């Protein structure tokens, strides 16, 4: 196939063929697989642990290895796409991701699983930003609102479906199918992309003066940061010497990376993209969306599992409300993006997402499916109203030759937001449970007639049902009830803080330059 370069074609003169659509849809499926694999093992770690004879600490690295590798690749993808071309980089990423997926299913030890998950995440990570950059290189401005809906729906639906699909596959067959499910679609996607995607040409001359130091610094910086954020909450942060060491590495490598990329003639990651105010603010919004998207998908299933005792399937059915309303809102979001100020649309989206989190923050230990329905529906409705304008604000006005690098940074910010958010959530939940247990415990005294009466009632009931000391059984039951209430209150606190993050996002709206409607002939403006 002869290489062409779409980056040199004026945006309003681009013509999209059937071949282009086939290739692009294949790329979207590849992106869905890569994002899905972040979360698909989350609900099945105990089964994987038993299958590869790993300890609880070791099996957590099945998730951590993937995340660290992916977060390192995402910002490098822009440079690699310019060197190899979008088509060849996506093909190589998808093939390697698929092979690594098959090998993960055949992992013979925890060490082999961790290495293979790292390979899977590193190469799979390139597929995500490539889809975003391709949408702004391939399609004319009038089509970008609809394309953004497709991308946004895929990028946000995958983490919502991940734990549910993972639990279903494990219950139906075995944990091996968490990885084997990628093999057939991954193979098809790779060869469809190779045959149908043709938007830029390889520029092997960029290998001259290769920024090796920049690659080393960014790998050390992002890898250490992801490790600290993943392991910090479990290891009590700086009480653990390993966390302290990696924090020092992160800070030193981060400073070295900034210095190198800002002074190098041919940086592997061009940080000058942040000089564009809309791109900078768009990345902040992407960070906030990462907190809300990954945080809510983490907290609500925890509540349903630990407090309500739901199975993986029941959790999935409850969480599907968000995905359903997200899907239903997609056509509306695409249509509104063509006709209203994207800043107003973004404000509506952020406000709705924050409102959904605020409604969720009032949860009690008695909440069930219908109590959670409205908050989840509001959040699902809001996601497309956030993603479509944020994509346009951050990337839609950039020159085509700048989009690939910027797309990597933009996607990195969303993943980083998710990592920072999850670390903060885990730490806050632990601290707030202790606080609420202390406060609830202070009220459980002999002076509390309701508590004394309930304890005596439970003791009398256990005397006829349970052998042994009924008073001790009643005290244990009362402790469990208290723990359940403290846990519920802590989840509510976290959801309230997350809603405040979105309120802060609304305060940034005055800093966003007006972006032209995607339907305009010239595309977005500065």
Secondary structure, DSSP 8 states (H G I E B T S, - for coil): -----GGGS-GGG----HHHHHHHHHHHHHHHHHHHHHHTTGGGHHHHHHHTT--HHHHTHHHHHHHHHHHHHHHHHHHHHHHH-HHHHHHHHHHHHHHHHHHHHT--SHHHHHHHHHHHHHHHHHHHHHHHHHHHHHS-GGGHHHHHHHHHHHHHHHHHHHHHHHHHHHHHS-TTHHHHHHHHHHHHHHHHHHHH--S----GGGGTT--HHHHHHHHHHHHHHHHHHHHTTTTTGGGSHHHHHHHHHHHHHHHHHHHHHHH-TT-SS-GGGGGSHHHHHHHHHHHHHHHHHHHHHHHHHHIIIIIS---HHHHHHHHHHHHHHHHHHHHHHHHHHTTS-HHHHHHHHHHHHHHHHHHHTT--TT--HHHHHHHHHHHHHHHHHHHHHHHHHHHTTS-HHHHHHHHHHHHHHHHHHHHHHHHHHHHHHHHHHHHHHHHHHHH-STT-HHHHHHHHHHHHHHHHHSSS-HHHHHHHHHHHHHHHHHHHHHHHHHHHHHHHHHHHHHHTGGGS-----TTSTT----
